[in-house]
Amino acid sequence: MNDIYISEFLSYLEIDLNYSNNTIASYDNDLKKISEFYDKKDLLKLNIKDIEKYLNTLNELAPSTISHNISSLKTFYSYFIKIGKCSNNPMSGIKQPKLGIHLPTYLTIDEIDKLLDIKIETPFDARNKALLELMYATGLRISEVISLEFTNIDYDECILRVMGKGSKERIVPINDIALDCLKDYIENYRPLMLKGSINNYLFLNNHGKPMTRQGVFKILKKECLLKGITKNVSPHTLRHTFATHLLENGADLRIIQELLGHSDISTTQIYTHLTNEKLHQDYLEYFPRK
């Protein structure tokens, strides 16, 4: 029965709320965990003590992970109360754990210069160069990058039309360096990677198919290793780096919010903590009276 509940709820997220596949998968993962924990109980008949007992098993996880589980359960029960299949909300007395400010990792200008210094000898070099230049120049999410097609690029206006979270389109400028790398890759190297297949996706793997998130992650890790960059870097690090460098050079926070596709300015404000931390570090390093 619980599998049916979860399936119905996920359909609601997809059809009614138009959530992305990744978001739906995260809800699915959270709900399957509690379903496995209470495999003999009806999820719609759980009480607050049942929920607390389950949440206690998550204590060793990061507060953000626990918070995500709680949010998933709250949305789940709110839906079934709304449609009249559940009369009691076991999440009504459950509070979110307090989350400290987590400052994301970002690369310095010197590290970015090293990362993007890729010598073009093969089609894969050209692809990797265009891919990483684009990610740093636009701050796109990895899901947005691997979904890009030819029609997303406007060469005359130097912009990308990006379909972000919740199927919301936004316009993102792209600089000349990244645009030139894209043109070179698309015109001179991408045809060599098609392997007889036909598709409109910009970035292809060695089978001529669209790249995956894991594929981009491996490319980034390999380049960091080659360039001696020891930070724990992921594709999202380039998004953080894009935003941080803009803010450090005087860009308005609202503009950065728009470029990143954040619906809430509070999400973007994390970057003010990054720049404030750097100010403090620079003060301690360079102020002569210590």
CORDAJO-V160789 format. One record per residue. N is the residue number from 0. RES is the residue in one small letter. SS is DSSP state (a for helix, b for strand, c for the rest). PSI is psi in degrees with one decimal (NA if undefined). OMEGA is omega in whole degrees, -180 to 180 (999 if undefined). Layout:
N_RES_SS_PSI_OMEGA + N_RES_SS_PSI_OMEGA
//
This chain:
0_m_c_-41.1_-178 + 1_n_a_-34.4_177 + 2_d_a_-36.3_179 + 3_i_a_-42.8_178 + 4_y_a_-48.0_-177 + 5_i_a_-42.5_179 + 6_s_a_-42.4_179 + 7_e_a_-42.2_-179 + 8_f_a_-42.5_-180 + 9_l_a_-34.9_176 + 10_s_a_-38.1_176 + 11_y_a_-43.4_179 + 12_l_a_-39.8_-176 + 13_e_a_-48.0_-172 + 14_i_a_-48.2_-175 + 15_d_c_-41.2_-176 + 16_l_c_-9.6_177 + 17_n_c_39.7_179 + 18_y_c_154.0_180 + 19_s_c_162.5_179 + 20_n_a_-38.5_-179 + 21_n_a_-41.6_179 + 22_t_a_-43.4_179 + 23_i_a_-40.8_179 + 24_a_a_-36.1_179 + 25_s_a_-38.9_175 + 26_y_a_-43.8_-180 + 27_d_a_-44.1_180 + 28_n_a_-45.7_180 + 29_d_a_-43.1_-176 + 30_l_a_-32.3_178 + 31_k_a_-32.5_-180 + 32_k_a_-44.5_-180 + 33_i_a_-29.9_177 + 34_s_a_-38.4_177 + 35_e_a_-35.4_179 + 36_f_a_-40.4_179 + 37_y_c_58.0_-175 + 38_d_c_-17.3_-179 + 39_k_c_0.2_-177 + 40_k_c_150.0_175 + 41_d_c_119.9_-177 + 42_l_a_-31.8_-178 + 43_l_a_-1.8_178 + 44_k_a_9.7_178 + 45_l_c_151.7_175 + 46_n_c_-179.9_-176 + 47_i_a_-32.7_178 + 48_k_a_-37.6_176 + 49_d_a_-43.6_-180 + 50_i_a_-44.1_180 + 51_e_a_-39.4_178 + 52_k_a_-42.4_179 + 53_y_a_-45.2_-178 + 54_l_a_-29.6_177 + 55_n_a_-25.8_179 + 56_t_c_-10.9_-179 + 57_l_c_4.7_-172 + 58_n_c_-28.0_-178 + 59_e_c_-7.9_179 + 60_l_c_165.6_178 + 61_a_c_145.4_178 + 62_p_a_-35.6_-180 + 63_s_a_-35.0_179 + 64_t_a_-42.3_177 + 65_i_a_-43.0_179 + 66_s_a_-40.3_179 + 67_h_a_-41.3_177 + 68_n_a_-43.0_179 + 69_i_a_-43.3_179 + 70_s_a_-42.1_179 + 71_s_a_-44.4_-179 + 72_l_a_-38.6_179 + 73_k_a_-43.0_179 + 74_t_a_-39.9_179 + 75_f_a_-52.0_-177 + 76_y_a_-32.9_177 + 77_s_a_-38.3_179 + 78_y_a_-47.5_-176 + 79_f_a_-26.0_172 + 80_i_a_-41.2_-179 + 81_k_a_-39.6_-178 + 82_i_c_3.7_174 + 83_g_c_15.1_179 + 84_k_c_-7.4_-180 + 85_c_c_125.4_-177 + 86_s_c_-24.2_-177 + 87_n_c_129.9_179 + 88_n_c_104.6_-177 + 89_p_c_-7.1_-179 + 90_m_c_-2.5_-173 + 91_s_c_-28.5_-180 + 92_g_c_8.3_-177 + 93_i_c_127.0_-180 + 94_k_c_150.5_177 + 95_q_c_145.1_176 + 96_p_c_151.5_177 + 97_k_c_130.4_-179 + 98_l_c_127.2_175 + 99_g_c_166.4_178 + 100_i_c_118.3_178 + 101_h_c_114.0_-179 + 102_l_c_119.2_-178 + 103_p_c_152.9_177 + 104_t_c_141.8_173 + 105_y_c_161.3_-178 + 106_l_c_148.6_175 + 107_t_c_168.5_177 + 108_i_a_-42.3_180 + 109_d_a_-41.8_179 + 110_e_a_-39.7_178 + 111_i_a_-43.4_179 + 112_d_a_-41.2_178 + 113_k_a_-45.5_-178 + 114_l_a_-41.7_-174 + 115_l_c_-0.6_178 + 116_d_c_79.8_-176 + 117_i_c_121.3_179 + 118_k_c_127.5_-176 + 119_i_c_108.2_177 + 120_e_c_-21.6_-179 + 121_t_c_165.0_174 + 122_p_a_-32.8_-180 + 123_f_a_-35.3_175 + 124_d_a_-45.2_-179 + 125_a_a_-41.6_177 + 126_r_a_-48.0_-178 + 127_n_a_-41.3_178 + 128_k_a_-49.1_-180 + 129_a_a_-41.2_-179 + 130_l_a_-51.3_-175 + 131_l_a_-36.7_176 + 132_e_a_-42.9_180 + 133_l_a_-45.0_-177 + 134_m_a_-41.1_179 + 135_y_a_-36.7_-175 + 136_a_a_-19.7_-174 + 137_t_a_-20.8_-178 + 138_g_c_23.5_-179 + 139_l_c_149.8_171 + 140_r_c_153.1_-179 + 141_i_a_-37.9_179 + 142_s_a_-33.6_179 + 143_e_a_-36.3_-179 + 144_v_a_-49.2_-176 + 145_i_a_-11.6_178 + 146_s_c_-5.8_-176 + 147_l_c_139.1_175 + 148_e_b_172.4_-179 + 149_f_a_-37.9_-176 + 150_t_a_-13.7_179 + 151_n_a_-16.3_-175 + 152_i_b_129.2_172 + 153_d_b_99.0_-176 + 154_y_c_-35.1_-178 + 155_d_c_-41.5_-178 + 156_e_c_-7.2_-177 + 157_c_c_51.0_-180 + 158_i_b_161.2_171 + 159_l_b_140.5_172 + 160_r_b_112.5_-170 + 161_v_b_134.3_174 + 162_m_b_107.8_-175 + 163_g_c_-156.6_-179 + 164_k_a_142.9_179 + 165_g_a_22.2_-180 + 166_s_a_35.6_178 + 167_k_c_124.7_179 + 168_e_b_140.7_174 + 169_r_b_157.5_-179 + 170_i_b_127.1_-179 + 171_v_b_122.9_176 + 172_p_b_154.5_177 + 173_i_c_135.4_-175 + 174_n_c_168.0_-175 + 175_d_a_-37.5_-178 + 176_i_a_-50.8_-179 + 177_a_a_-38.7_-179 + 178_l_a_-41.4_178 + 179_d_a_-39.2_178 + 180_c_a_-39.6_178 + 181_l_a_-47.5_-180 + 182_k_a_-45.6_-179 + 183_d_a_-45.5_180 + 184_y_a_-47.4_-176 + 185_i_a_-43.1_-175 + 186_e_a_-36.3_-170 + 187_n_a_-22.5_-173 + 188_y_a_-36.7_-177 + 189_r_a_-40.7_179 + 190_p_a_-28.7_-180 + 191_l_a_-14.9_-176 + 192_m_a_-4.1_-173 + 193_l_c_-27.4_178 + 194_k_c_34.8_178 + 195_g_c_-9.9_179 + 196_s_c_165.2_179 + 197_i_c_123.8_172 + 198_n_c_166.6_-176 + 199_n_c_6.4_-179 + 200_y_b_142.3_-177 + 201_l_c_-49.9_-171 + 202_f_c_122.5_-174 + 203_l_b_152.0_175 + 204_n_c_-172.1_-176 + 205_n_c_-2.8_175 + 206_h_c_4.8_-179 + 207_g_c_12.3_-180 + 208_k_c_163.8_178 + 209_p_b_142.4_179 + 210_m_c_153.9_177 + 211_t_c_167.6_176 + 212_r_a_-42.1_-179 + 213_q_a_-36.6_179 + 214_g_a_-42.7_178 + 215_v_a_-41.1_179 + 216_f_a_-43.6_-179 + 217_k_a_-40.1_179 + 218_i_a_-45.8_-178 + 219_l_a_-44.0_179 + 220_k_a_-41.5_-179 + 221_k_a_-44.1_-180 + 222_e_a_-39.4_178 + 223_c_a_-40.8_179 + 224_l_a_-43.5_180 + 225_l_a_-33.9_-175 + 226_k_a_3.0_178 + 227_g_c_25.5_178 + 228_i_c_113.7_-171 + 229_t_c_-5.8_179 + 230_k_c_155.5_177 + 231_n_c_94.4_-171 + 232_v_c_137.7_174 + 233_s_c_170.5_177 + 234_p_a_-33.0_-180 + 235_h_a_-22.7_178 + 236_t_a_-36.6_179 + 237_l_a_-32.3_175 + 238_r_a_-44.3_176 + 239_h_a_-39.1_-178 + 240_t_a_-44.6_177 + 241_f_a_-50.7_-177 + 242_a_a_-42.1_-178 + 243_t_a_-44.0_-180 + 244_h_a_-36.5_176 + 245_l_a_-46.8_-178 + 246_l_a_-41.2_179 + 247_e_a_-27.4_-179 + 248_n_c_14.5_169 + 249_g_c_5.5_-180 + 250_a_c_146.3_179 + 251_d_c_140.2_-177 + 252_l_a_-35.0_180 + 253_r_a_-36.1_178 + 254_i_a_-42.3_178 + 255_i_a_-40.5_177 + 256_q_a_-45.7_-179 + 257_e_a_-43.1_-179 + 258_l_a_-37.5_-179 + 259_l_a_-17.7_-178 + 260_g_c_27.6_176 + 261_h_c_130.5_178 + 262_s_c_-23.3_-177 + 263_d_c_130.1_-179 + 264_i_a_-26.1_-179 + 265_s_a_-29.1_177 + 266_t_a_-37.5_-178 + 267_t_a_-25.3_-174 + 268_q_c_-12.5_176 + 269_i_a_-29.2_-177 + 270_y_a_-20.5_174 + 271_t_a_-32.5_176 + 272_h_a_-38.4_179 + 273_l_a_-45.4_-178 + 274_t_a_-34.0_177 + 275_n_a_-38.4_178 + 276_e_a_-40.3_179 + 277_k_a_-39.8_177 + 278_l_a_-43.7_-179 + 279_h_a_-43.1_180 + 280_q_a_-43.1_180 + 281_d_a_-38.2_178 + 282_y_a_-48.4_-179 + 283_l_a_-32.3_-177 + 284_e_a_-37.3_-169 + 285_y_a_-16.3_-180 + 286_f_c_128.2_-170 + 287_p_c_-29.8_-176 + 288_r_c_102.7_-175 + 289_k_c_NA_999
//
